[in-house]
Amino acid sequence: MTLERVETGISGLDPLISGGFPKDSLIIVCGNPGTGK
């Protein structure tokens, strides 16, 4: 079974996360102010 992924549209991010976020998943992006979240 392969995990279906949804591309973010951010060319520098998608390769780092194996092509996108897992479909039907809740994703939380956090970090300090000014870090480019």
KOLGU-4560 file (N, C-alpha, C; in nm, 3 decimals, padded with zeros to 5 digits):
<recs>
<n_xx: 00.084 n_yy: -00.118 n_zz: 00.000 ca_xx: 00.000 ca_yy: 00.000 ca_zz: 00.000 c_xx: 00.089 c_yy: 00.124 c_zz: 00.000 mol: A seq: 1 type: MET>
<n_xx: 00.062 n_yy: 00.217 n_zz: -00.091 ca_xx: 00.139 ca_yy: 00.340 ca_zz: -00.095 c_xx: 00.058 c_yy: 00.453 c_zz: -00.032 mol: A seq: 2 type: THR>
<n_xx: 00.129 n_yy: 00.547 n_zz: 00.024 ca_xx: 00.067 ca_yy: 00.660 ca_zz: 00.091 c_xx: 00.040 c_yy: 00.769 c_zz: -00.012 mol: A seq: 3 type: LEU>
<n_xx: -00.086 n_yy: 00.806 n_zz: -00.030 ca_xx: -00.120 ca_yy: 00.913 ca_zz: -00.123 c_xx: -00.081 c_yy: 01.047 c_zz: -00.062 mol: A seq: 4 type: GLU>
<n_xx: -00.018 n_yy: 01.131 n_zz: -00.143 ca_xx: 00.032 ca_yy: 01.259 ca_zz: -00.093 c_xx: -00.028 c_yy: 01.375 c_zz: -00.171 mol: A seq: 5 type: ARG>
<n_xx: -00.033 n_yy: 01.491 n_zz: -00.106 ca_xx: -00.084 ca_yy: 01.614 ca_zz: -00.167 c_xx: 00.032 c_yy: 01.713 c_zz: -00.172 mol: A seq: 6 type: VAL>
<n_xx: 00.064 n_yy: 01.759 n_zz: -00.292 ca_xx: 00.173 ca_yy: 01.856 ca_zz: -00.307 c_xx: 00.137 c_yy: 01.988 c_zz: -00.240 mol: A seq: 7 type: GLU>
<n_xx: 00.238 n_yy: 02.054 n_zz: -00.186 ca_xx: 00.216 ca_yy: 02.184 ca_zz: -00.122 c_xx: 00.220 c_yy: 02.298 c_zz: -00.222 mol: A seq: 8 type: THR>
<n_xx: 00.286 n_yy: 02.275 n_zz: -00.335 ca_xx: 00.306 ca_yy: 02.381 ca_zz: -00.432 c_xx: 00.431 c_yy: 02.461 c_zz: -00.403 mol: A seq: 9 type: GLY>
<n_xx: 00.504 n_yy: 02.424 n_zz: -00.299 ca_xx: 00.629 ca_yy: 02.490 ca_zz: -00.264 c_xx: 00.743 c_yy: 02.401 c_zz: -00.312 mol: A seq: 10 type: ILE>
<n_xx: 00.811 n_yy: 02.444 n_zz: -00.419 ca_xx: 00.909 ca_yy: 02.358 ca_zz: -00.485 c_xx: 01.024 c_yy: 02.316 c_zz: -00.394 mol: A seq: 11 type: SER>
<n_xx: 01.060 n_yy: 02.397 n_zz: -00.297 ca_xx: 01.168 ca_yy: 02.360 ca_zz: -00.206 c_xx: 01.124 c_yy: 02.269 c_zz: -00.091 mol: A seq: 12 type: GLY>
<n_xx: 00.995 n_yy: 02.260 n_zz: -00.067 ca_xx: 00.944 ca_yy: 02.181 ca_zz: 00.045 c_xx: 00.903 c_yy: 02.040 c_zz: 00.003 mol: A seq: 13 type: LEU>
<n_xx: 00.834 n_yy: 02.028 n_zz: -00.108 ca_xx: 00.781 ca_yy: 01.897 ca_zz: -00.150 c_xx: 00.888 c_yy: 01.787 c_zz: -00.156 mol: A seq: 14 type: ASP>
<n_xx: 01.006 n_yy: 01.811 n_zz: -00.212 ca_xx: 01.108 ca_yy: 01.705 ca_zz: -00.213 c_xx: 01.155 c_yy: 01.664 c_zz: -00.073 mol: A seq: 15 type: PRO>
<n_xx: 01.150 n_yy: 01.757 n_zz: 00.021 ca_xx: 01.195 ca_yy: 01.727 ca_zz: 00.157 c_xx: 01.096 c_yy: 01.640 c_zz: 00.233 mol: A seq: 16 type: LEU>
<n_xx: 00.969 n_yy: 01.644 n_zz: 00.192 ca_xx: 00.867 ca_yy: 01.565 ca_zz: 00.262 c_xx: 00.809 c_yy: 01.457 c_zz: 00.170 mol: A seq: 17 type: ILE>
<n_xx: 00.896 n_yy: 01.402 n_zz: 00.087 ca_xx: 00.861 ca_yy: 01.287 ca_zz: 00.000 c_xx: 00.749 c_yy: 01.318 c_zz: -00.098 mol: A seq: 18 type: SER>
<n_xx: 00.743 n_yy: 01.442 n_zz: -00.146 ca_xx: 00.647 ca_yy: 01.476 ca_zz: -00.250 c_xx: 00.522 c_yy: 01.549 c_zz: -00.204 mol: A seq: 19 type: GLY>
<n_xx: 00.504 n_yy: 01.564 n_zz: -00.075 ca_xx: 00.387 ca_yy: 01.635 ca_zz: -00.024 c_xx: 00.342 c_yy: 01.578 c_zz: 00.109 mol: A seq: 20 type: GLY>
<n_xx: 00.237 n_yy: 01.639 n_zz: 00.161 ca_xx: 00.181 ca_yy: 01.593 ca_zz: 00.287 c_xx: 00.093 c_yy: 01.471 c_zz: 00.263 mol: A seq: 21 type: PHE>
<n_xx: 00.087 n_yy: 01.379 n_zz: 00.358 ca_xx: -00.003 ca_yy: 01.264 ca_zz: 00.344 c_xx: -00.149 c_yy: 01.313 c_zz: 00.333 mol: A seq: 22 type: PRO>
<n_xx: -00.222 n_yy: 01.259 n_zz: 00.236 ca_xx: -00.361 ca_yy: 01.298 ca_zz: 00.216 c_xx: -00.444 c_yy: 01.265 c_zz: 00.340 mol: A seq: 23 type: LYS>
<n_xx: -00.540 n_yy: 01.352 n_zz: 00.369 ca_xx: -00.632 ca_yy: 01.336 ca_zz: 00.483 c_xx: -00.561 c_yy: 01.339 c_zz: 00.618 mol: A seq: 24 type: ASP>
<n_xx: -00.450 n_yy: 01.413 n_zz: 00.627 ca_xx: -00.376 ca_yy: 01.427 ca_zz: 00.753 c_xx: -00.387 c_yy: 01.570 c_zz: 00.802 mol: A seq: 25 type: SER>
<n_xx: -00.379 n_yy: 01.586 n_zz: 00.931 ca_xx: -00.374 ca_yy: 01.718 ca_zz: 00.992 c_xx: -00.228 c_yy: 01.756 c_zz: 01.008 mol: A seq: 26 type: LEU>
<n_xx: -00.189 n_yy: 01.870 n_zz: 00.954 ca_xx: -00.050 ca_yy: 01.914 ca_zz: 00.958 c_xx: -00.043 c_yy: 02.044 c_zz: 01.038 mol: A seq: 27 type: ILE>
<n_xx: 00.047 n_yy: 02.049 n_zz: 01.134 ca_xx: 00.069 ca_yy: 02.170 ca_zz: 01.213 c_xx: 00.211 c_yy: 02.218 c_zz: 01.184 mol: A seq: 28 type: ILE>
<n_xx: 00.221 n_yy: 02.343 n_zz: 01.140 ca_xx: 00.352 ca_yy: 02.403 ca_zz: 01.112 c_xx: 00.377 c_yy: 02.506 c_zz: 01.221 mol: A seq: 29 type: VAL>
<n_xx: 00.487 n_yy: 02.491 n_zz: 01.293 ca_xx: 00.515 ca_yy: 02.585 ca_zz: 01.401 c_xx: 00.661 c_yy: 02.628 c_zz: 01.397 mol: A seq: 30 type: CYS>
<n_xx: 00.688 n_yy: 02.739 n_zz: 01.458 ca_xx: 00.823 ca_yy: 02.791 ca_zz: 01.465 c_xx: 00.821 c_yy: 02.934 c_zz: 01.516 mol: A seq: 31 type: GLY>
<n_xx: 00.938 n_yy: 02.987 n_zz: 01.536 ca_xx: 00.951 ca_yy: 03.123 ca_zz: 01.586 c_xx: 00.908 c_yy: 03.224 c_zz: 01.480 mol: A seq: 32 type: ASN>
<n_xx: 00.865 n_yy: 03.343 n_zz: 01.523 ca_xx: 00.829 ca_yy: 03.448 ca_zz: 01.428 c_xx: 00.946 c_yy: 03.481 c_zz: 01.335 mol: A seq: 33 type: PRO>
<n_xx: 00.915 n_yy: 03.503 n_zz: 01.209 ca_xx: 01.016 ca_yy: 03.541 ca_zz: 01.112 c_xx: 01.096 c_yy: 03.427 c_zz: 01.053 mol: A seq: 34 type: GLY>
<n_xx: 01.055 n_yy: 03.302 n_zz: 01.077 ca_xx: 01.132 ca_yy: 03.188 ca_zz: 01.026 c_xx: 01.080 c_yy: 03.135 c_zz: 00.893 mol: A seq: 35 type: THR>
<n_xx: 00.980 n_yy: 03.199 n_zz: 00.835 ca_xx: 00.932 ca_yy: 03.158 ca_zz: 00.703 c_xx: 00.837 c_yy: 03.040 c_zz: 00.701 mol: A seq: 36 type: GLY>
<n_xx: 00.755 n_yy: 03.031 n_zz: 00.802 ca_xx: 00.658 ca_yy: 02.921 ca_zz: 00.806 c_xx: 00.562 c_yy: 02.939 c_zz: 00.694 mol: A seq: 37 type: LYS>
</recs>
